[in-house]
Amino acid sequence: MNLTSLAFIVLLFATACGKKEVIPANKNESPDPPVVIVNTDTILNVTYESGQLNSGISGVRATVAPGADAAYLINGKNSKHGIAHKVTLGNPDYYSAEAYRSESDALENQASLFFPGMERRYEFSVYLKDWEQWNIANTPYGDNIFQLKVSGGDPVPVRLLTKRNAIVARYDASGNGTVISDFRPQINKWIDFRIDVKWTLDNTGYFKIYTRYSDEENYTLRLENLNARTFTGTQLANGQKGYIKWGVYREAGKDINGNVIINDNVLSRVAYHDNIRIIKLPTQF
């Protein structure tokens, strides 16, 4: 046997030994296809690990409230950084866009915008910092902590807010439902939220809202709205777009002259947010 033939035999033997045989559970079945991981499924990932209030992402805005502490960095959820938003009723430092609010948004981040026909997953973590309990003697207008909005003033498609001692969802012009019936045991703890949405202009859309508490491994479905029109915008021809907001937006009453009525027992609210993600559905991993 010459040296060339011997080298060929050695190569065949090494190749055969290096293969891993895949044996179906049933001989009539084919092996499972390989799992395909598509990194581009994540459209937006705001972690604040850059140490910047916009997480170093173009088109993400921390707040438009003028107060020096309307938005600031904090220790995140199992990470170095997250963001805090603070609002004090009656204080102009926390008044912007005709309301007492301090909210981040991704209005100018083109990739994260949503339009009819898209299917998306929105995730975020929130920490209700020293959240004082509702006082029954005062009107509970509510404090928004996350919004899926459309530009142009149409009804908000989906928003989450605290109302009395619950976290509720408001959607479209009059839809509402309870997500967490009593959030008080979760004060000063991180809560993970997940919202899956199919954006439509007809009744083929849906949204599903999930939560996961700090001592839980899996998400729990809390509220869903199926066979629904989810994109509430009516001005698409004029450049209308859907976008996300997170922070604190304090709803308040107004008198007949349009002046804000301050009658909440809690003047200041602070909420932390972290790990704001947008994922393209259906996921491919």
MORA-V486506 format. One record per backbone hydrogen bond with DSSP energy under -0.5 kcal/mol. CO is the residue of the C=O (numbers start at 1). NH is the residue of the N-H. If there is no record, write none. Layout:
# MORA-V486506
{{CO NH} {CO NH}}
This chain:
# MORA-V486506
{{2 6} {3 7} {4 8} {5 9} {6 10} {7 11} {8 12} {9 13} {10 14} {11 15} {12 16} {13 17} {14 18} {15 19} {16 19} {19 21} {21 23} {22 24} {26 29} {35 37} {36 38} {37 39} {38 41} {39 42} {41 43} {41 280} {44 278} {45 47} {46 276} {48 51} {52 55} {54 57} {56 58} {57 60} {59 108} {59 109} {61 105} {67 70} {70 86} {72 84} {74 82} {76 78} {76 79} {79 76} {82 74} {83 273} {84 72} {85 271} {87 269} {88 91} {90 92} {91 94} {92 95} {93 67} {94 96} {94 101} {96 99} {99 96} {99 101} {100 250} {102 248} {104 246} {105 61} {106 109} {108 110} {109 112} {109 113} {110 113} {114 242} {115 118} {118 199} {119 281} {120 197} {121 279} {122 195} {123 277} {124 193} {125 274} {126 191} {127 129} {127 272} {128 131} {128 188} {129 270} {130 132} {134 136} {135 138} {139 141} {142 251} {143 162} {144 249} {145 247} {146 160} {147 149} {147 245} {148 157} {148 158} {149 243} {150 153} {156 172} {157 172} {158 148} {159 170} {160 145} {160 146} {161 168} {162 143} {163 166} {165 183} {166 163} {166 168} {167 179} {167 180} {168 161} {169 177} {170 159} {171 175} {175 171} {177 169} {180 167} {183 186} {184 187} {186 189} {189 128} {190 214} {191 126} {192 212} {193 124} {194 210} {195 122} {196 208} {197 120} {197 199} {198 200} {198 206} {199 117} {200 230} {200 231} {202 205} {205 228} {206 198} {207 225} {208 196} {209 222} {209 223} {210 194} {211 220} {212 192} {213 216} {220 211} {223 209} {225 207} {228 205} {228 230} {230 232} {235 238} {235 240} {236 239} {241 151} {242 114} {243 149} {244 106} {245 147} {246 104} {248 102} {249 144} {249 251} {250 100} {253 261} {255 258} {259 255} {260 262} {261 253} {261 263} {265 267} {267 89} {269 87} {270 129} {271 85} {272 127} {273 83} {274 125} {275 277} {276 46} {277 123} {278 43} {278 44} {279 121}}
